[in-house]
Structure formats: structure tokens, C-alpha cells
Amino acid sequence: MGGVPVKHHSKSKVGRRRSHLAFKKIKLAVCANCQGPMLPHRACPQCGKYK
């Protein structure tokens, strides 16, 4: 036995399987202290403030 595919997978079938592999857009929040962009639920990279 081995790694030989038994059936051919169509492009649409492969595409449907890979639909979850796309990169997601990064959501940015605004820091309440310095109004700089930051990732949500993390410390601000500009001022270091958290919440």
C-alpha cells in the first residue's frame, strides 16, 4: 500500500476543502490611552497600556 490516490479529486472539491485555509484579515482596535492601532486583548505596542 502507499500514497497513491485511489480517486481523482476535482478542482472544486479541492477548493472546498481548502476554503478554510485562506488568511484572515487582522482586526485592529484603537488604544484608549494613545489612540494608536493595536491588536485586541493585548497590550498596546506604542504606550504599553492594557485596558
Secondary structure per residue as TSV (DSSP state, phi and psi in degrees):
chain	resnum	aa	ss	phi	psi
A	1	M	-	360.0	171.3
A	2	G	-	-178.6	-154.0
A	3	G	S	-98.5	34.5
A	4	V	-	-92.9	123.3
A	5	P	-	-65.4	136.7
A	6	V	S	-79.7	-43.8
A	7	K	S	-121.1	156.8
A	8	H	-	-82.0	134.8
A	9	H	-	-102.0	124.7
A	10	S	-	-69.4	163.1
A	11	K	H	-61.9	-37.1
A	12	S	H	-68.9	-37.7
A	13	K	H	-65.5	-43.9
A	14	V	H	-65.4	-40.6
A	15	G	H	-64.3	-38.2
A	16	R	H	-65.6	-37.5
A	17	R	H	-67.7	-36.8
A	18	R	G	-87.7	3.5
A	19	S	G	-62.9	-24.1
A	20	H	G	-88.5	-2.7
A	21	L	G	-91.0	-3.2
A	22	A	S	-68.4	149.4
A	23	F	-	-70.9	139.3
A	24	K	-	-89.5	149.7
A	25	K	-	-70.7	140.6
A	26	I	-	-78.0	125.3
A	27	K	-	-91.6	125.8
A	28	L	-	-107.7	144.0
A	29	A	E	-109.5	170.6
A	30	V	E	-108.5	130.8
A	31	C	-	-67.4	132.7
A	32	A	T	-73.4	-20.1
A	33	N	T	-88.7	-51.2
A	34	C	T	-114.9	0.1
A	35	Q	-	61.3	23.1
A	36	G	-	-89.3	159.6
A	37	P	E	-72.7	140.8
A	38	M	E	-153.2	158.7
A	39	L	-	-77.9	141.3
A	40	P	T	-66.0	147.3
A	41	H	T	64.8	29.5
A	42	R	S	-139.4	162.6
A	43	A	-	-70.1	147.6
A	44	C	-	-69.2	130.4
A	45	P	T	-72.7	-20.1
A	46	Q	T	-82.8	-51.9
A	47	C	T	-109.1	-12.9
A	48	G	-	81.3	5.2
A	49	K	-	-80.4	142.5
A	50	Y	-	-120.9	115.9
A	51	K	-	59.9	360.0
